Amino acid sequence: MKQLKKYFALTRLGILETIQWRLALFVMVLGNLLYLTLIYFLWKAIFTSAGTDVVNGMTFEMTMVYLVLASSLYGVVELYLVWEIGRNIQNGKIVLDLLRPFKYKQYVFWENSGTLVVNFFVTFIPTFIIVGLMTKGTIPLGWNLVYFFVAFIFSIVINYNIDFIVGTICLYTESIWGINMMRQVIVSLLSGATIPLAFFPDRVASVVKYLPFRAIYDTPLTLLMTKNPDLQTVMSKLGMSLFWVVAISIFSAIFWRISIKQVTVNGG
């Protein structure tokens, strides 16, 4: 309980800090609106050129709902932790963080958990409500909301561990820009954040469905938009997500334990 109180204290501080930066929240929302405007016209052109209302089992409305929710979910899950870890390694602040009464991996997560909470209520919840009212039934309301929330928790853990692994690489490279750019492209593409996985070629999709990236955006959104999904489908998707939660958490912990020996500050 004492440990939880420490972690929740970090969450509270993170919430207060994020609320103070109101302009940053406004810019983030504005940026999402501009991005979605471009996405709307792009996919409108794709469906128009296809000459059919349904492409790969998805209508234009379903595709837009998926991408709008994916964009808002991206604003919640993506905390830019790689940049933070990289800067802390480069400027030596990581040494002070290692002296704190927390394990570093847990400290980094809980320090940024307040931002996650604020972004969830400021971006995703309003977007979900607006989309639900505008589309009138495209997003069903039932057990799918519970399945989505469980998958969403898994997605946070998976994405955080991927960020932590990439951030840890900075201990070896002392530079993170190129590696992080590659991570962002790979995760955005293979997770369904940029293009719904339903549009992937069958051979590519058959491989992607076994990778951890799918669990970050595609799995939560698919469960959210599916009305009364059968138990086998739910267990399959959540089971795969849970597998990656455990596997990637263990790997990141081992990788950090090995890599922490590489910490050097001013040659020390």
Disulfide bonds with the S-S distance in Angstrom:
none
